[in-house]
């Protein structure tokens, strides 16, 4: 095993493979002894540059990391190298930022600017169930009044394509809804499904 700025060279049965890895993975591999055994879950792609085709392997410590990376590839103009470089935070944190439209956190990732952060949210929001716990998302959502005025809240929802229609709610109906939710037991997280 030898390390480079963004890749690791692995010896597999006498053959050397260069495998691109995310920065945190590279740091963890750097702590290991040369020649130690490692297991990486790989993604294979073949970029075409002019008349040249070069196969590239990307390595991940877990299948969840690899699967999340493959979801990132659904984002327009977010190539494999850019998506890999952006994996500097835990997958659950990344997925939670997408679900909560936390573009500030997303923009802090390498290679993710303001437009890319918006593209990531627009493409992946609501599609990352296996990577984040639904109860965690609900607990992280702002409570009523924390987003600002009603107009600000409506504008934030409109950005997500949600139209706010206000209707008077009868107090008895509201109490029934709230007590019904409070009485639910054994709810599954998205990971359980």
C-alpha positions in Angstrom: 0.0 0.0 0.0 1.4 3.4 -0.9 -0.3 6.8 -0.6 -0.5 9.8 -2.9 -2.4 13.2 -2.5 -5.8 11.7 -3.3 -5.2 8.0 -4.1 -3.8 4.9 -2.6 -2.0 2.2 -4.5 -3.1 -1.3 -3.5 -1.4 -4.5 -4.2 -4.0 -7.2 -5.0 -2.5 -10.6 -5.8 0.6 -9.1 -7.2 -1.2 -6.4 -9.3 -1.0 -2.8 -8.3 -4.2 -0.7 -8.5 -4.5 3.0 -8.0 -7.7 3.8 -6.1 -9.0 7.3 -5.6 -10.3 7.8 -2.1 -12.1 10.6 -0.1 -9.8 12.8 2.0 -10.8 11.3 5.4 -10.3 7.8 4.1 -6.8 8.8 2.9 -6.0 10.2 6.3 -7.1 6.9 8.0 -5.2 4.8 5.5 -2.1 7.0 6.2 -2.2 5.9 9.8 -1.8 2.3 8.9 1.4 0.4 8.2 2.5 -0.1 4.7 1.7 -3.6 3.7 -1.3 -3.9 6.1 -4.5 -5.4 4.8 -7.4 -3.1 3.9 -10.8 -3.5 2.5 -12.4 -0.9 0.2 -15.7 -1.0 -1.6 -15.1 0.3 -5.1 -16.9 2.2 -7.8 -15.5 1.8 -11.3 -15.8 4.4 -14.1 -14.2 5.1 -17.4 -13.8 8.8 -18.2 -13.3 9.6 -21.9 -10.8 12.4 -22.5 -10.4 13.0 -26.2 -9.4 9.7 -27.7 -8.1 8.3 -24.4 -10.1 6.1 -22.0 -8.6 5.5 -18.6 -10.4 3.2 -16.1 -10.6 4.7 -12.6 -11.4 3.0 -9.3 -12.8 4.9 -6.4 -12.6 3.3 -3.0 -14.9 3.6 0.1 -14.6 2.3 3.6 -18.3 1.2 3.7 -21.0 0.3 1.2 -23.1 3.2 2.6 -20.3 5.6 1.6 -20.2 4.1 -1.9 -23.9 4.1 -2.3 -24.2 7.7 -1.1 -21.4 8.7 -3.6 -23.3 7.1 -6.4 -26.4 9.1 -5.5 -24.2 12.3 -5.7 -23.5 11.3 -9.3 -27.2 12.1 -10.1 -26.5 15.8 -9.5 -26.0 17.6 -12.8 -22.4 18.6 -13.5 -21.1 16.9 -10.4 -18.6 14.4 -11.7 -17.1 11.5 -9.8 -13.9 13.3 -8.8 -15.8 16.3 -7.5 -18.3 14.2 -5.6 -15.5 12.1 -4.0 -13.6 15.3 -2.9 -16.7 16.6 -1.3 -17.0 13.5 1.0 -15.1 15.2 3.9 -18.0 14.8 6.5 -19.9 11.7 7.6 -22.5 10.5 5.1 -25.3 11.0 7.7 -24.3 14.6 8.2 -24.1 15.2 4.5 -27.5 13.6 3.9 -29.0 15.5 6.8 -27.7 18.8 5.3 -29.4 18.0 2.0 -32.7 17.0 3.6 -32.7 20.3 5.7 -31.5 22.4 2.7 -28.4 23.5 4.7 -26.7 25.0 1.7 -24.3 26.8 4.1 -22.8 23.5 5.2 -22.9 22.1 1.7 -21.0 25.2 0.4 -18.3 24.5 3.0 -17.4 21.2 1.3 -14.5 21.1 -1.2 -15.7 21.8 -4.7 -19.2 22.8 -3.7 -20.2 26.4 -4.4 -23.5 28.2 -4.0 -25.0 26.9 -7.3 -23.7 23.3 -6.8 -25.2 23.3 -3.2 -28.6 24.3 -4.6 -28.3 21.6 -7.3 -27.5 19.0 -4.8 -30.5 19.9 -2.7 -32.8 20.1 -5.7 -31.7 16.8 -7.0 -31.4 14.7 -3.9 -33.7 16.1 -1.2 -36.3 13.5 -0.2 -34.3 10.7 -1.8 -31.8 9.9 0.9 -33.8 7.8 3.4 -31.3 5.0 3.8 -28.6 7.5 4.8 -30.3 9.6 7.5 -32.6 8.9 10.4 -36.0 10.6 9.8 -36.5 11.3 13.5 -33.2 13.2 13.5 -34.4 15.3 10.6 -37.6 16.2 12.3 -35.8 17.1 15.6 -33.5 19.4 13.5 -36.2 21.2 11.7 -36.8 24.8 13.0 -39.8 25.2 15.3 -42.6 27.6 14.4 -41.3 31.1 14.7 -37.6 30.3 14.4 -37.5 30.9 10.6 -38.7 34.5 11.0 -41.9 36.1 9.9 -44.8 34.3 8.2 -43.7 35.9 4.9 -40.1 34.5 5.4 -41.5 31.0 6.2 -43.8 31.1 3.1 -40.9 32.3 0.9 -38.7 29.4 2.2 -41.4 26.9 1.4 -42.1 28.5 -2.0 -38.4 27.9 -2.8 -39.1 24.2 -2.3 -42.2 24.5 -4.6 -44.7 24.3 -1.7 -47.6 26.7 -1.7 -49.0 27.7 1.6 -52.8 27.7 1.9 -54.1 28.9 5.3 -57.4 27.5 6.5 -58.9 27.8 9.9 -58.5 24.6 11.9 -61.1 23.6 14.5 -59.5 23.2 17.9 -61.1 19.7 18.4 -59.7 18.5 15.1 -56.2 19.8 16.0 -56.3 18.1 19.4 -57.3 14.8 17.8 -54.4 15.0 15.4 -51.9 15.9 18.0 -53.1 13.2 20.4 -53.1 10.7 17.5 -49.5 11.5 16.8 -48.4 11.4 20.4 -50.0 7.9 20.8 -48.1 6.4 17.9 -45.6 3.7 19.0 -43.0 1.7 17.2 -42.5 4.1 14.4 -39.8 3.0 12.0 -37.0 5.1 10.9 -36.1 5.2 7.2 -33.2 2.8 7.9 -35.7 0.1 9.0 -37.6 0.1 5.8 
